[in-house]
Amino acid sequence: KMATTPINVFKTHTANITTSDDIIYTTPANNTGIVLMAQVANVTASAATVTFAHFDATANTTTELLKDFELPGNDASGVISGKFVVQEGNSIVASASANNTLKITLSVQESVNA
């Protein structure tokens, strides 16, 4: 019996967001990533800001989806509305105004390119 490769794979990615432009997710070769949900939680009592962006590796270009978006202490927010397509080799990046304040969760569908 021949092994089959699934067409769609669903994954959860979590990370602590730092003050650097951290790569949170990169779409693997021969796939298209579809971000189904992206949520940032402020795990401290003080307000903090998040920048959430798409990095196009081919064009070497970063495009902010949110820039210095303020999250009150002990609060959370979805950082995309609807789905967001991330092509093969491209990434989702994020940064925070302070370390140890924000955590991000992504729900991603990876689909094999035809």
C-alpha positions in Angstrom: 0.0 0.0 0.0 1.4 3.4 -1.0 1.7 6.1 1.6 -0.3 9.2 0.9 0.7 12.8 1.8 -2.2 14.9 3.1 -3.2 17.9 1.0 -4.0 20.0 4.0 -2.2 20.0 7.4 -3.4 22.1 10.3 -0.9 23.5 12.8 -0.8 25.8 15.9 2.2 28.0 16.4 2.8 29.9 19.7 5.6 32.3 20.7 6.6 34.9 23.1 7.0 38.2 21.2 10.2 40.1 21.9 11.4 43.6 21.0 13.1 42.1 17.9 11.3 41.4 14.6 10.7 37.7 15.4 9.7 35.2 12.7 6.6 33.5 14.1 5.9 31.3 11.1 7.4 30.6 7.7 5.5 28.7 5.0 7.4 25.5 4.0 8.5 24.7 0.4 5.8 23.5 -1.9 3.0 24.8 0.4 0.8 27.7 0.8 0.0 28.8 4.4 -3.4 30.1 5.4 -3.5 31.9 8.7 -7.0 31.1 10.1 -6.6 32.9 13.4 -3.9 35.1 15.0 -4.3 36.3 18.6 -2.0 38.2 20.8 -2.3 38.1 24.6 -0.8 40.7 27.0 0.2 38.6 30.0 1.1 41.5 32.2 -0.8 44.2 34.0 0.7 47.0 32.0 -0.2 48.1 28.4 2.1 47.0 25.6 2.2 47.4 21.8 2.5 44.9 19.1 3.6 45.1 15.5 2.4 42.3 13.3 3.7 42.0 9.7 4.1 39.9 6.6 7.6 39.3 5.2 7.9 38.6 1.5 11.2 36.8 1.1 11.4 37.2 -2.7 11.0 40.9 -2.6 12.7 41.3 0.8 9.8 43.5 1.9 8.0 43.7 5.2 4.4 44.9 5.2 2.8 45.8 8.5 -0.7 44.6 9.2 -0.7 46.3 12.6 1.9 48.9 13.7 2.4 49.7 17.4 -1.1 48.4 18.3 -1.7 48.9 22.0 -3.0 46.1 24.1 -4.2 46.9 27.6 -2.8 44.8 30.5 -4.3 41.3 30.9 -6.2 41.6 27.6 -6.0 40.0 24.2 -6.9 40.8 20.6 -7.2 39.1 17.2 -4.7 40.7 14.9 -6.2 39.7 11.6 -9.8 39.7 10.4 -10.6 36.9 8.1 -7.9 34.5 6.6 -4.4 35.6 5.5 -2.5 33.8 2.8 1.3 33.4 3.3 3.0 32.1 0.1 5.8 29.5 0.1 8.9 30.8 1.8 7.3 34.0 3.2 6.8 34.7 6.9 4.7 36.2 9.6 6.8 38.4 11.9 6.0 40.3 15.1 7.6 42.5 17.7 6.5 44.0 21.1 7.3 47.2 22.9 8.8 45.2 25.8 10.0 41.6 26.3 8.0 39.1 28.4 4.7 41.0 27.8 3.0 39.5 24.8 2.3 36.0 23.5 1.0 35.1 20.1 -1.0 32.1 18.9 -1.5 31.3 15.2 -3.7 28.7 13.7 -2.4 27.8 10.2 -3.6 25.6 7.4 -0.8 24.4 5.1 -1.9 23.3 1.7 0.3 21.5 -0.8 0.9 23.5 -4.0 -0.3 21.7 -7.2 
